[in-house]
């Protein structure tokens, strides 16, 4: 996972002068993250949490050499912010913003694919690597150590809250986390759970992965395919929530924007069956996760 986040991280925060971004910046710095610059057009020369603010990403790069960006700007401004980060060759962009128009998300994902930029999100609470005391985003809040302690279990979740809940469950059972990733709750995201399995497969500090899934999308079925095809060989434990939504009228939105069942697509029962068939362990409830890892 060091390709995504490690102690060498130098973080840029786009939209740093906003109230939420300013608070998250303080929490990241307190945890140990090197936040080296912020960008808010028209606010260059200011500072937030003792972090210098620049008008453009280009100016921030020249002054501070960031190698990742946290995007925390209004939905209408997100495409421009992400495009600017990609154009300036920032290799990792985590998008905290939710409610971005889908055509804007499609554009930024296409730009990222062409440039080789890794996108986490939109609608992600962040990524954390406890052994390095480094995080991007609001993940874990101001006291990340309550839920995330160093260990050898990777965590992926479409729910920001459940990312921390799984970390806490693992800690209480005597396990720790190598890297935890909130992939984002929207239907269109950059790095899906299936693509992120490659990072955990290659990470020598990860022995197993816990995945939290929800109704909607084919993300979990794609994970099952990766396991079946031999592209991921470490143990995987999955908890898929929301099976009761299968009794609701088709197309009912539940929770995240992507949590919609249409036909057979996105049904939790189908996800569970596919994962079990692929060889993954599937927990019926949160408290079973630790026993399935043992």
ChimeraX attribute file (.defattr): number of C-alpha atoms within 10 A of each C-alpha:
attribute: neighborCount
match mode: 1-to-1
recipient: residues
	/A:1	21
	/A:2	17
	/A:3	11
	/A:4	17
	/A:5	20
	/A:6	19
	/A:7	15
	/A:8	13
	/A:9	21
	/A:10	18
	/A:11	26
	/A:12	31
	/A:13	31
	/A:14	29
	/A:15	24
	/A:16	29
	/A:17	23
	/A:18	15
	/A:19	10
	/A:20	13
	/A:21	23
	/A:22	19
	/A:23	17
	/A:24	21
	/A:25	28
	/A:26	17
	/A:27	23
	/A:28	27
	/A:29	19
	/A:30	14
	/A:31	20
	/A:32	14
	/A:33	23
	/A:34	21
	/A:35	25
	/A:36	22
	/A:37	27
	/A:38	33
	/A:39	27
	/A:40	20
	/A:41	14
	/A:42	11
	/A:43	17
	/A:44	16
	/A:45	9
	/A:46	16
	/A:47	16
	/A:48	17
	/A:49	14
	/A:50	11
	/A:51	20
	/A:52	20
	/A:53	28
	/A:54	24
	/A:55	17
	/A:56	19
	/A:57	28
	/A:58	16
	/A:59	15
	/A:60	21
	/A:61	19
	/A:62	9
	/A:63	13
	/A:64	16
	/A:65	16
	/A:66	23
	/A:67	18
	/A:68	24
	/A:69	30
	/A:70	28
	/A:71	27
	/A:72	26
	/A:73	25
	/A:74	16
	/A:75	16
	/A:76	13
	/A:77	15
	/A:78	25
	/A:79	22
	/A:80	14
	/A:81	25
	/A:82	27
	/A:83	16
	/A:84	16
	/A:85	26
	/A:86	25
	/A:87	15
	/A:88	13
	/A:89	18
	/A:90	24
	/A:91	19
	/A:92	22
	/A:93	27
	/A:94	29
	/A:95	29
	/A:96	25
	/A:97	21
	/A:98	19
	/A:99	13
	/A:100	18
	/A:101	12
	/A:102	12
	/A:103	11
	/A:104	16
	/A:105	20
	/A:106	15
	/A:107	14
	/A:108	21
	/A:109	22
	/A:110	14
	/A:111	16
	/A:112	24
	/A:113	14
	/A:114	10
	/A:115	15
	/A:116	14
	/A:117	21
	/A:118	20
	/A:119	23
	/A:120	26
	/A:121	29
	/A:122	28
	/A:123	26
	/A:124	27
	/A:125	29
	/A:126	24
	/A:127	25
	/A:128	28
	/A:129	25
	/A:130	23
	/A:131	18
	/A:132	19
	/A:133	20
	/A:134	22
	/A:135	29
	/A:136	32
	/A:137	25
	/A:138	22
	/A:139	26
	/A:140	25
	/A:141	17
	/A:142	16
	/A:143	13
	/A:144	21
	/A:145	16
	/A:146	13
	/A:147	22
	/A:148	30
	/A:149	22
	/A:150	17
	/A:151	20
	/A:152	19
	/A:153	23
	/A:154	27
	/A:155	30
	/A:156	26
	/A:157	26
	/A:158	27
	/A:159	23
	/A:160	21
	/A:161	13
	/A:162	17
	/A:163	27
	/A:164	24
	/A:165	16
	/A:166	26
	/A:167	27
	/A:168	21
	/A:169	19
	/A:170	25
	/A:171	20
	/A:172	12
	/A:173	13
	/A:174	11
	/A:175	19
	/A:176	22
	/A:177	28
	/A:178	27
	/A:179	33
	/A:180	27
	/A:181	28
	/A:182	30
	/A:183	29
	/A:184	32
	/A:185	24
	/A:186	23
	/A:187	17
	/A:188	20
	/A:189	20
	/A:190	25
	/A:191	18
	/A:192	22
	/A:193	24
	/A:194	20
	/A:195	14
	/A:196	17
	/A:197	24
	/A:198	14
	/A:199	17
	/A:200	23
	/A:201	19
	/A:202	13
	/A:203	17
	/A:204	12
	/A:205	18
	/A:206	20
	/A:207	17
	/A:208	19
	/A:209	23
	/A:210	26
	/A:211	23
	/A:212	22
	/A:213	25
	/A:214	27
	/A:215	30
	/A:216	26
	/A:217	21
	/A:218	17
	/A:219	19
	/A:220	27
	/A:221	20
	/A:222	18
	/A:223	26
	/A:224	24
	/A:225	17
	/A:226	18
	/A:227	22
	/A:228	17
	/A:229	11
	/A:230	10
	/A:231	14
	/A:232	20
	/A:233	14
	/A:234	15
	/A:235	16
	/A:236	25
	/A:237	23
	/A:238	27
	/A:239	22
	/A:240	21
	/A:241	18
	/A:242	16
	/A:243	15
	/A:244	11
	/A:245	19
	/A:246	19
	/A:247	7
	/A:248	11
	/A:249	10
	/A:250	13
	/A:251	12
	/A:252	13
	/A:253	16
	/A:254	16
	/A:255	13
	/A:256	17
	/A:257	16
	/A:258	19
	/A:259	24
	/A:260	23
	/A:261	22
	/A:262	16
	/A:263	10
	/A:264	12
	/A:265	15
	/A:266	22
	/A:267	24
	/A:268	24
	/A:269	16
	/A:270	17
	/A:271	29
	/A:272	25
	/A:273	14
	/A:274	19
	/A:275	23
	/A:276	15
	/A:277	14
	/A:278	18
	/A:279	15
	/A:280	21
	/A:281	19
	/A:282	21
	/A:283	19
	/A:284	13
	/A:285	11
	/A:286	17
	/A:287	13
	/A:288	14
	/A:289	22
	/A:290	19
	/A:291	10
	/A:292	15
	/A:293	17
	/A:294	5
